[in-house]
Amino acid sequence: MEIRTLALEGPEPDAAELCARVRVLCRDGPDGVVCDVTALAVPTLATIQALARAALTARRLGIPFRVTGAGPALRALLHLVGLVELLGEPEEREPPGGVQEGVEPDDFPV
């Protein structure tokens, strides 16, 4: 199993450059690409855009992509924009409509 690591550094990542780096890493079909963001100073929405585009690039090439080393601020931004799956964590979702968790004797039927 071959997982390739990509380090994201600097104040503001360039999405086009990051996508180009992902394409190079995915060239001969690894089992996955991990983007290490430990050295990332302050995440912004531009950071989120770059990570989302990199993940989409990898997905289009059939390679799983995830982020490691995310600090609390980046985790919060990823949760906020609905990209928590990049962290390898399942996204919390609401149960489907019309599903009851429990029935009380005085509940009205749906």
PABA-59763 format. One record per residue (C-alpha): x, y, z; residue in three letters; chain. Coordinates in nm, 2 decimals. Example, Ala and Ser with C-alpha at 12.3 -4.5 7.8 and 13.67 -1.06 7.14 Angstrom:
       X       Y       Z  type  mol
    1.23   -0.45    0.78   ALA    A
    1.37   -0.11    0.71   SER    A
//
This chain:
       X       Y       Z  type  mol
    0.00    0.00    0.00   MET    A
    0.16    0.32   -0.11   GLU    A
    0.04    0.65    0.04   ILE    A
    0.22    0.97   -0.08   ARG    A
    0.25    1.27    0.14   THR    A
    0.23    1.63    0.03   LEU    A
    0.33    1.91    0.27   ALA    A
    0.13    2.24    0.26   LEU    A
    0.33    2.53    0.39   GLU    A
    0.32    2.91    0.38   GLY    A
    0.06    3.17    0.46   PRO    A
   -0.16    3.13    0.15   GLU    A
   -0.15    2.82   -0.07   PRO    A
   -0.19    2.85   -0.44   ASP    A
   -0.47    2.63   -0.56   ALA    A
   -0.34    2.58   -0.91   ALA    A
    0.01    2.49   -0.79   GLU    A
   -0.13    2.25   -0.53   LEU    A
   -0.34    2.08   -0.79   CYS    A
   -0.04    2.04   -1.02   ALA    A
    0.16    1.88   -0.73   ARG    A
   -0.13    1.64   -0.67   VAL    A
   -0.14    1.54   -1.04   ARG    A
    0.23    1.46   -1.02   VAL    A
    0.19    1.25   -0.71   LEU    A
   -0.10    1.06   -0.86   CYS    A
    0.08    1.00   -1.19   ARG    A
    0.15    0.62   -1.14   ASP    A
   -0.15    0.53   -0.92   GLY    A
   -0.07    0.54   -0.55   PRO    A
   -0.32    0.41   -0.30   ASP    A
   -0.38    0.76   -0.16   GLY    A
   -0.25    1.11   -0.12   VAL    A
   -0.22    1.27    0.22   VAL    A
   -0.18    1.65    0.25   CYS    A
    0.01    1.74    0.57   ASP    A
   -0.10    2.09    0.69   VAL    A
    0.09    2.09    1.02   THR    A
    0.31    2.38    0.91   ALA    A
    0.01    2.59    0.79   LEU    A
    0.01    2.92    0.98   ALA    A
   -0.34    3.07    0.97   VAL    A
   -0.60    2.89    0.75   PRO    A
   -0.83    3.11    0.54   THR    A
   -1.10    3.04    0.29   LEU    A
   -0.83    3.04    0.02   ALA    A
   -0.68    2.75    0.21   THR    A
   -1.01    2.57    0.20   ILE    A
   -1.05    2.64   -0.17   GLN    A
   -0.70    2.50   -0.24   ALA    A
   -0.76    2.19   -0.04   LEU    A
   -1.10    2.13   -0.20   ALA    A
   -0.96    2.17   -0.55   ARG    A
   -0.67    1.94   -0.46   ALA    A
   -0.91    1.68   -0.33   ALA    A
   -1.12    1.71   -0.64   LEU    A
   -0.82    1.67   -0.86   THR    A
   -0.72    1.35   -0.68   ALA    A
   -1.07    1.22   -0.69   ARG    A
   -1.09    1.27   -1.07   ARG    A
   -0.78    1.06   -1.10   LEU    A
   -0.93    0.79   -0.88   GLY    A
   -0.70    0.85   -0.59   ILE    A
   -0.83    0.90   -0.23   PRO    A
   -0.72    1.23   -0.07   PHE    A
   -0.72    1.34    0.29   ARG    A
   -0.57    1.60    0.52   VAL    A
   -0.36    1.54    0.83   THR    A
   -0.22    1.77    1.09   GLY    A
   -0.51    2.01    1.09   ALA    A
   -0.53    2.25    1.38   GLY    A
   -0.85    2.36    1.55   PRO    A
   -0.90    2.66    1.32   ALA    A
   -0.87    2.46    1.00   LEU    A
   -1.09    2.18    1.15   ARG    A
   -1.36    2.44    1.23   ALA    A
   -1.34    2.59    0.87   LEU    A
   -1.37    2.24    0.71   LEU    A
   -1.67    2.16    0.93   HIS    A
   -1.82    2.50    0.85   LEU    A
   -1.80    2.45    0.47   VAL    A
   -1.90    2.08    0.48   GLY    A
   -1.56    1.93    0.39   LEU    A
   -1.50    1.74    0.71   VAL    A
   -1.46    1.42    0.50   GLU    A
   -1.11    1.55    0.40   LEU    A
   -1.01    1.49    0.76   LEU    A
   -1.11    1.12    0.73   GLY    A
   -1.39    1.18    0.98   GLU    A
   -1.75    1.09    0.91   PRO    A
   -1.98    1.39    0.86   GLU    A
   -2.26    1.43    1.12   GLU    A
   -2.59    1.43    0.94   ARG    A
   -2.95    1.47    1.03   GLU    A
   -3.16    1.15    1.02   PRO    A
   -3.39    1.12    0.72   PRO    A
   -3.73    1.28    0.75   GLY    A
   -4.02    1.07    0.88   GLY    A
   -3.80    0.86    1.10   VAL    A
   -3.88    0.84    1.47   GLN    A
   -3.63    0.74    1.73   GLU    A
   -3.89    0.63    1.98   GLY    A
   -4.26    0.62    2.02   VAL    A
   -4.45    0.75    2.32   GLU    A
   -4.81    0.63    2.39   PRO    A
   -4.95    0.98    2.34   ASP    A
   -4.76    1.05    2.01   ASP    A
   -4.98    1.13    1.71   PHE    A
   -4.92    0.90    1.41   PRO    A
   -4.72    1.05    1.12   VAL    A
//
